[in-house]
Amino acid sequence: MPSITYQLAAEAAPLMPGGGWTARPSAASGKEGAVLEHPDGRRIEISPAQREGYVRARVAYPDTSYSLMQRHRPRTEMRADRGGRALEQAVRTKLLPVYDETYPKVLAANEESRKHAEARAAVADHLVALVPGAEVTRSEPSLIVEYRKRGTIERVTAQVLGDGLNIVTFRYVGDEATEAVMKAYGEVTRRTAAAPDDRSGDADEAAR
């Protein structure tokens, strides 16, 4: 026999604004509940409330990097015997105004996180290809590329932060490798240094 929460959700689904909402049974914390779902990913969880004869409706978000505060998580309770139309009205007036404003921000933050992760992974793959024997040893919470020279304590670690920044550590590296690394870094700094002075000189020349 369907639970009262599912019956309410099934009655409310076709009444929800915008259309496309469906209901399905759900179980959380050992309680029989239901979920109202939309194709765009929005979810309203319906569960028995602590008060006898009442149900609770609350919004649900995917895992996200967006900073969700308590105000972003509205919830409401109502008597179960009021029926699906009352549930739809409660969701529409008390939950959706906040949910419909916040949900796109969550999706945007997640998309930004996905792009950031892809960019970090591309950098890590490139670094691995540069040093035979290097490998990605950790992906979360930070992405680590590591090389350990067999039979020695030599170790090179690159923590890929993203946005063009990394933390690179060389430990117990021999003189030859150290000199090569410092020379390469010196070339980079020479290419990027003095650019402000050059621009300033051009500006002075143009002003004459």
HUKA-V726910 format. One record per backbone hydrogen bond with DSSP energy under -0.5 kcal/mol. CO is the residue of the C=O (numbers start at 1). NH is the residue of the N-H. If there is no record, write none. Layout:
BEGIN
<<CO,NH> <CO,NH>>
END
This chain:
BEGIN
<<3,7> <4,8> <5,9> <6,10> <7,11> <8,12> <9,13> <10,14> <12,15> <12,16> <13,16> <16,19> <22,37> <24,35> <26,33> <28,31> <31,28> <31,33> <33,26> <34,46> <35,24> <35,37> <36,44> <37,22> <38,41> <42,38> <43,45> <43,60> <44,36> <45,58> <46,34> <47,56> <51,54> <53,80> <54,49> <55,78> <56,47> <57,76> <58,45> <60,43> <66,68> <67,69> <69,72> <70,73> <74,59> <76,57> <78,55> <79,82> <80,83> <83,87> <84,88> <85,89> <86,90> <87,91> <88,92> <89,93> <90,94> <90,95> <91,95> <91,96> <95,98> <95,99> <96,100> <97,101> <98,102> <99,103> <102,105> <102,106> <103,107> <104,108> <105,109> <106,110> <107,111> <108,112> <109,113> <110,114> <111,115> <112,116> <113,117> <114,118> <115,119> <116,120> <117,121> <118,122> <119,123> <120,124> <121,125> <122,126> <123,127> <124,128> <125,129> <126,130> <127,131> <128,131> <130,132> <131,134> <135,137> <135,146> <138,144> <142,144> <143,160> <144,137> <144,138> <145,158> <146,135> <147,156> <148,150> <149,152> <154,149> <155,171> <156,147> <157,169> <158,145> <158,160> <159,161> <159,167> <160,143> <162,165> <165,161> <165,162> <166,168> <167,159> <169,157> <171,155> <174,178> <175,179> <176,180> <177,181> <178,182> <179,183> <180,184> <181,185> <182,186> <183,187> <184,188> <185,189> <186,190> <187,191> <188,192> <189,193> <192,195> <194,198> <195,199> <196,200> <197,201> <198,202> <199,203> <200,204> <201,205> <202,206> <203,207> <204,208> <205,208>>
END
